[in-house]
Amino acid sequence: MWNESDVKEKLKEVLDPEIGYNIVDLGLVYGADIEGEKVRVRMTLTSPMCPLGPQIMSAVHAKVSQLPMVKEVKVDLVWNPPWDPRAMASEDAKIHLGIE
């Protein structure tokens, strides 16, 4: 059986092009809901005005679609809660961002 951890592990291959770090460790992926062969990814961007948002969302869709057990992918962009790297990013990502 596969789970949200499998999806998030695959999503570590998606980098935020401006920051150069993966979106999972940045805290941009809020969750993945799995129902059979369908996956719904809930994520945000570093800002609502992120010019690379469509590119990032397309990469998320493509990577999750590569998982052999997935037949349908939906990517939901959410803004609540707002992204806060101090609270949401991993320790390694905080070091990369220069956050103490």
C-alpha positions as CSV (number, residue, x, y, z in Angstrom):
1,M,0.0,0.0,0.0
2,W,1.2,3.5,-0.7
3,N,0.6,6.7,1.2
4,E,1.2,10.5,1.4
5,S,4.8,9.9,2.3
6,D,5.4,8.3,-1.1
7,V,3.8,11.3,-2.9
8,K,5.9,13.8,-0.8
9,E,9.1,11.8,-1.5
10,K,8.4,12.1,-5.3
11,L,7.6,15.8,-4.9
12,K,11.1,16.4,-3.4
13,E,12.2,16.2,-7.0
14,V,10.3,19.5,-7.7
15,L,12.4,22.6,-7.1
16,D,11.2,26.1,-6.6
17,P,13.2,27.7,-9.6
18,E,13.8,31.0,-7.8
19,I,15.0,29.5,-4.5
20,G,16.6,26.4,-5.9
21,Y,15.3,24.1,-3.2
22,N,12.6,21.4,-3.2
23,I,9.0,22.4,-2.5
24,V,8.4,19.8,0.2
25,D,11.3,20.9,2.4
26,L,10.3,24.5,1.8
27,G,6.9,23.7,3.3
28,L,4.9,24.5,0.2
29,V,3.2,21.1,0.1
30,Y,0.4,21.1,2.6
31,G,-0.8,17.5,2.0
32,A,-1.7,14.8,-0.5
33,D,-5.1,13.0,-0.3
34,I,-5.1,9.6,-1.9
35,E,-8.3,7.8,-3.0
36,G,-7.6,4.7,-4.9
37,E,-5.6,5.7,-8.0
38,K,-6.4,9.4,-7.6
39,V,-4.2,11.9,-5.8
40,R,-5.1,15.4,-4.8
41,V,-2.1,17.6,-3.8
42,R,-2.7,20.7,-1.7
43,M,0.1,23.2,-2.0
44,T,0.9,26.9,-1.9
45,L,3.5,29.1,-3.4
46,T,6.0,31.5,-1.8
47,S,3.6,34.4,-2.8
48,P,0.3,34.8,-4.6
49,M,2.2,36.8,-7.2
50,C,4.8,34.1,-7.9
51,P,5.5,34.3,-11.6
52,L,6.6,30.7,-11.8
53,G,3.5,29.3,-10.1
54,P,2.1,27.6,-13.2
55,Q,5.5,26.0,-13.9
56,I,5.7,24.7,-10.4
57,M,2.2,23.3,-10.4
58,S,2.8,21.7,-13.8
59,A,5.9,20.0,-12.4
60,V,4.0,18.8,-9.4
61,H,1.3,17.2,-11.7
62,A,4.0,15.6,-13.9
63,K,6.0,14.1,-11.0
64,V,3.0,12.7,-9.2
65,S,1.7,11.3,-12.5
66,Q,5.0,9.3,-12.8
67,L,4.1,7.2,-9.7
68,P,3.0,3.8,-11.1
69,M,-0.1,3.6,-8.9
70,V,-1.5,7.0,-9.9
71,K,-4.0,7.4,-12.7
72,E,-5.4,10.9,-11.9
73,V,-3.8,13.9,-10.3
74,K,-5.3,17.2,-9.1
75,V,-3.3,20.0,-7.8
76,D,-5.1,22.5,-5.5
77,L,-3.5,25.8,-4.9
78,V,-4.4,27.1,-1.4
79,W,-3.4,30.3,0.4
80,N,-4.6,29.5,3.9
81,P,-2.5,29.2,5.9
82,P,-0.1,31.6,4.2
83,W,3.4,30.2,3.7
84,D,5.8,31.1,6.5
85,P,9.2,29.6,6.0
86,R,10.1,30.1,9.6
87,A,7.4,27.7,10.7
88,M,6.9,25.5,7.6
89,A,10.3,24.9,6.1
90,S,12.6,22.0,7.2
91,E,15.7,22.8,9.2
92,D,17.8,22.2,6.1
93,A,15.7,24.5,4.0
94,K,15.9,27.2,6.7
95,I,19.7,27.0,6.5
96,H,19.5,27.2,2.7
97,L,17.3,30.3,3.1
98,G,19.5,31.9,5.7
99,I,16.8,31.7,8.4
100,E,18.0,31.1,12.0
